[in-house]
Amino acid sequence: SMSMNINNNVIDNPTLDGFDILVENSATFNGTFDGNAVTGAGSHGFDIEVENNSVNAFILTNNTIDGSSNDGIDILAENNAVFAATIRGNTITNTSVIGVDLESENNTGFNITFEDNIIDTTGNNGIELRCETTSSTIAAFRGNTIQNTGADAFEIDLVGSSAITATIENNIIRNNTGDGFDILGTNNAVNATVVLRNNIIENNSARGVFITGAQNRIYNVIIEDNQINNNGNDGIFVRTLNTSTYACAINDNTCNGNGGPGVEVRAQDTASMCLQLLDNVSGTGYFLDHAGAAVYNVESPDGTIPGVIGANTGAPFTVDAAVVPVAIGTCGFPPP
């Protein structure tokens, strides 16, 4: 067992990582890293790896990481590790690869609180959260600014039989080369419960929000009270395919000036979609698209497609003939 506080250090131009921490073999580690400055790291600013039944608690606060040749912060938890981290008030700038790379795999318990950080100018994604191989993740991302990234601002990758519960709220995501926020899922059963609330997602080169998954994905997604404007493609695009099952609530969002529909929701193959779509504003309209043998239900205040259309503001409103109106509450969400 080990506990340590490493605070207020200045590390300039290390050949490899600024900080390199490895915890393994059933060890217990508690570490606080506060007020440190890492500039010009030859690899990662922080490189943290925990594995092999270790139990870990990390606090990373008020650090500045600039000019890393790899990721700003790179965290890997694997092989039955238990990992909890609070990452708050850090500034990560000018990284050559990912701003913050978080990965859990192989029966890992992963609990992340990520608040009030600034990620500015990266070669790849701003934040990448990857969950795979029976890992279980609980994550909250609040009050962060993610801007000027070389790819997507914030990407969640779900691989293998993993599970995640995540809240993403009160963030500013802007001026990024790819999408503002993504969830991408492949392979085997995944249970994902994600809330995307009260964020500003604007001026990204591709989509504001893109959520997709295949092969037995089970997603429960709430997208509400966001400002999603002036993105290069769709404001919000949710797609279920193969044998996935989605329940999705898209409510009270403002989506104006986007290059595609403000809201596009597609069900295809033999997937299932249950959609609550209420009280949104879209300057470039809506597209509810269906293909294959998918089941696609959309909640309506009066049980009709015109009722769905009238519950939202903006045009055009295009609805495939295979989309079936159902009563409010069918998808399991309360009305907004």
FENNORBEL-V511289 format. One record per backbone hydrogen bond with DSSP energy under -0.5 kcal/mol. CO is the residue of the C=O (numbers start at 1). NH is the residue of the N-H. E is the energy in kcal/mol with one decimal. If there is no record, write none. Layout:
# FENNORBEL-V511289
{{CO/NH/E} {CO/NH/E}}
This chain:
# FENNORBEL-V511289
{{2/30/-2.4} {4/32/-2.2} {5/7/-0.5} {6/34/-1.1} {9/37/-2.8} {10/12/-0.5} {11/39/-2.7} {14/42/-2.0} {16/42/-0.8} {16/43/-2.0} {19/47/-2.6} {21/49/-2.7} {23/51/-2.2} {24/27/-0.9} {27/55/-2.4} {28/2/-2.3} {29/57/-2.1} {30/4/-2.1} {31/59/-2.3} {32/6/-3.3} {33/61/-2.3} {34/8/-2.3} {36/64/-2.6} {37/11/-3.3} {38/66/-2.6} {39/13/-3.4} {41/69/-2.3} {43/70/-2.2} {44/18/-2.1} {45/19/-1.8} {46/74/-2.7} {47/21/-3.0} {48/76/-2.4} {49/23/-2.5} {50/78/-2.1} {51/54/-0.7} {52/26/-2.8} {54/82/-2.7} {55/29/-2.5} {56/84/-1.4} {57/31/-2.5} {58/86/-2.2} {59/33/-3.2} {59/61/-0.5} {60/88/-2.4} {61/35/-1.9} {63/91/-2.4} {64/38/-2.9} {65/93/-2.8} {66/40/-2.7} {68/96/-2.5} {70/96/-0.6} {70/97/-1.6} {71/45/-1.6} {72/45/-0.5} {72/46/-1.9} {73/101/-3.1} {74/48/-3.0} {75/103/-2.2} {76/50/-2.6} {77/105/-1.9} {78/52/-0.6} {79/53/-1.7} {81/109/-2.2} {82/56/-2.3} {83/111/-2.4} {84/58/-2.6} {85/87/-0.5} {85/113/-2.5} {86/60/-3.0} {86/88/-0.6} {87/115/-2.1} {88/62/-1.8} {90/118/-2.6} {91/65/-2.9} {91/93/-0.5} {92/120/-2.4} {93/67/-1.9} {95/123/-1.3} {97/124/-3.0} {98/72/-2.0} {99/73/-1.8} {100/102/-0.5} {100/128/-2.4} {101/75/-3.1} {102/130/-3.1} {103/77/-2.6} {104/132/-2.1} {105/79/-0.6} {106/80/-2.6} {108/110/-0.6} {108/136/-2.8} {109/83/-3.0} {110/138/-2.7} {111/85/-2.4} {112/114/-0.5} {112/140/-2.1} {113/87/-3.3} {113/115/-0.5} {114/142/-2.0} {115/89/-1.8} {117/145/-2.4} {118/92/-3.2} {119/147/-2.5} {120/94/-1.8} {121/94/-0.6} {121/95/-1.3} {122/150/-0.8} {124/150/-1.1} {124/151/-1.2} {125/99/-2.0} {126/100/-2.1} {127/155/-2.6} {128/102/-3.2} {128/130/-0.6} {129/157/-2.7} {130/104/-2.6} {131/159/-3.0} {132/106/-0.6} {133/107/-1.7} {135/163/-2.1} {136/110/-2.8} {137/165/-2.2} {138/112/-2.5} {139/167/-2.0} {140/114/-3.2} {140/142/-0.5} {141/169/-2.4} {142/116/-2.1} {144/172/-2.8} {145/119/-3.0} {146/174/-2.0} {147/121/-2.1} {148/122/-0.9} {149/177/-2.1} {151/178/-2.2} {152/126/-1.9} {153/127/-2.1} {154/182/-2.5} {155/129/-2.8} {155/157/-0.5} {156/184/-2.9} {157/131/-2.9} {157/159/-0.5} {158/186/-2.4} {159/133/-0.9} {160/162/-1.8} {162/191/-1.3} {163/137/-2.4} {164/193/-2.5} {165/139/-2.5} {166/195/-2.3} {167/141/-3.0} {167/169/-0.5} {168/197/-2.5} {169/143/-1.4} {171/173/-0.5} {171/200/-2.6} {172/146/-2.8} {173/202/-2.3} {174/148/-1.1} {176/205/-2.9} {178/206/-2.1} {179/153/-2.7} {180/154/-0.8} {181/210/-2.7} {182/156/-2.0} {183/212/-2.6} {184/158/-2.9} {185/214/-1.3} {186/160/-1.0} {190/192/-0.6} {190/218/-2.5} {191/164/-2.3} {192/194/-0.5} {192/220/-2.8} {193/166/-2.6} {194/222/-2.5} {195/168/-3.2} {195/197/-0.6} {196/224/-2.3} {197/170/-1.5} {199/201/-0.6} {199/227/-2.7} {200/173/-3.4} {200/202/-0.5} {201/229/-1.3} {202/175/-1.5} {204/232/-2.6} {206/233/-2.4} {207/180/-2.2} {208/181/-1.5} {209/237/-2.3} {210/183/-2.0} {211/239/-2.9} {212/185/-0.9} {213/241/-1.4} {216/190/-1.1} {217/245/-3.0} {218/192/-2.7} {219/247/-2.3} {220/194/-2.3} {221/249/-2.7} {222/196/-3.4} {222/224/-0.5} {223/251/-2.0} {224/198/-1.8} {226/228/-0.6} {226/254/-2.5} {227/201/-3.3} {227/229/-0.6} {229/203/-1.6} {231/259/-2.1} {233/259/-0.8} {233/260/-1.7} {234/208/-2.2} {235/209/-1.7} {236/264/-2.8} {237/211/-2.4} {238/266/-2.8} {239/213/-0.8} {240/268/-1.8} {241/244/-1.6} {242/270/-1.1} {244/272/-2.4} {245/219/-2.3} {246/274/-1.8} {247/221/-2.5} {248/250/-0.5} {248/276/-2.9} {249/223/-3.4} {249/251/-0.6} {250/278/-1.1} {251/225/-1.5} {253/255/-0.5} {253/281/-2.6} {254/228/-3.3} {255/283/-2.0} {255/284/-0.6} {256/230/-2.4} {261/235/-2.2} {262/236/-1.5} {263/287/-2.1} {264/238/-2.4} {265/289/-2.3} {266/240/-2.4} {267/291/-2.0} {268/271/-1.8} {269/293/-1.1} {271/295/-2.5} {272/246/-2.7} {273/297/-2.9} {274/248/-2.7} {275/277/-0.5} {275/299/-3.1} {276/250/-3.4} {278/252/-2.0} {280/313/-2.9} {281/255/-3.3} {282/285/-0.7} {285/262/-1.3} {285/263/-1.4} {286/318/-2.4} {287/265/-2.2} {287/289/-0.7} {288/320/-2.5} {289/267/-2.0} {291/294/-1.0} {294/296/-0.5} {295/273/-2.9} {296/324/-2.7} {297/275/-2.6} {298/326/-2.2} {300/303/-0.6} {300/328/-0.6} {304/308/-1.4} {305/309/-2.5} {306/310/-2.9} {307/311/-1.0} {308/311/-0.6} {309/312/-1.6} {311/279/-2.9} {313/282/-2.3} {316/286/-2.7} {316/318/-0.5} {317/319/-0.5} {318/288/-3.0} {320/323/-1.7} {323/325/-0.5} {324/298/-2.5} {326/300/-2.7} {327/330/-1.9} {329/332/-1.2}}
